[in-house]
Amino acid sequence: MEISLRTAKVEWVGERAVDSESVFNPEKIEASGREKAARIILKALKDGPLPEKDVLSLCVAEGVGKTPYYAARKALEIVPERMGFGTSGWSRLWLPDQWDEYQKEGSTQP
């Protein structure tokens, strides 16, 4: 009788901001990054809209990458509002309920 055992080998090369858990369970890391981004986004926008670059900068400063940031933004149904035109344009972000209220008021200023 022959027994076959398959194993995996991980060779760490250089420094990385990950551990073995993140290598073998990447969904967990992605979820935690998305959850952290969601908390940051909600806290940043609770008092009204902000430029997206500012919100993204807050996330990056807390160690959250762009992929979890955009995943959280989508999950929270954050509303981007385009301001200006062309390369000088920018977006400000709204929480959905704030955006709905803003639209009802028909305001140009929050």
N, C-alpha and C positions, 0 to 999 in steps of 0.2 A: 504494500500500500504506500502510495506516494502522497505526501502532504505538501501543498503549495501555499506559501504565505506571502502575500504582497505587502510591502511596506513602502512608506514614503520617506523621503529624505529632504530636509530643508537645509540649505546652506546659506547662512547669513553673510552677506558681503557688504561691508561698510555699515554706516549707521543709518537706521531707519526709525521713524516715529511709529512703529507698529510692534506688536508682539505676536506670539504664535496664535493666540485666539483670533486676531484680526486676519491672519493669513488663512486659517481654516474656516472662519465664519465671517466673511466680509459683509454679509447682510446686517449683522449686529453692529458693526462699526458704522456702516452707511446710515442705519436707523438712528444711532446715537448722534451722529453729526447732523442729521436732518432734524432731530428733536431739539438739539442745542440751537440750531439756526432758527427754528420756529419760535423758541422762547425769546431769542434776541430780537427777531423781527416784531413779534407781538409787543414786546416792551418798548421798542423804538417807536412804533407807530401808534401807541395807545393814545397819545395826545394830538394826533393829526398826521398828515402826510409829511414825508421827508424825501429828499432826493435819493434815488436808488443807490448812487455811489456812496452816500453816507451810511446807508443801512448795510450795504455789502462790506464796507470798510470796518464796521462794528463786528461783523461776523468773522472777517479775516483776522482782526485783532484778537479774537477769542479762539483762534485756531480752527475755524470752520472754513472749509474749501468752497469753491464755487459750485461744485456739483451738489453737495448737500444743501447749500443756500438756495439754489434754483428749485430743488425738489421740495423744500419747505415752502418756498414762495408759491409754488403751484398747489401744494396740498392745502395751504391756507386760503387759496383763491384771492391772493393779493392783487389789487387792480393797479396796473401801471398806467400813468397818464403822461403822454408825450407832451413836452413843453418845448417850444421853439422848433426850428427847422434845420435839416441837414446835419453837418458835423458839429454845429454849435448847439444842437438840441440836446435835451436830457429828459429823463423820466423821473417823476415823483411817484411814490408808492402810497396806496391807500388800503386800509382795512376795508373789507367788503361793506360792512354796515355804515362806515363813515362815507364811503363812496356813494352809497344809495342816498344817504341824507344830503350830501353835497349836490347830487343830481336833482333831488326834489326841490332844493332851495334855488337852484339855477345860479348859484354864486360863481364868481370868478376868483374869489379868495376863500380859503377854508376858515 
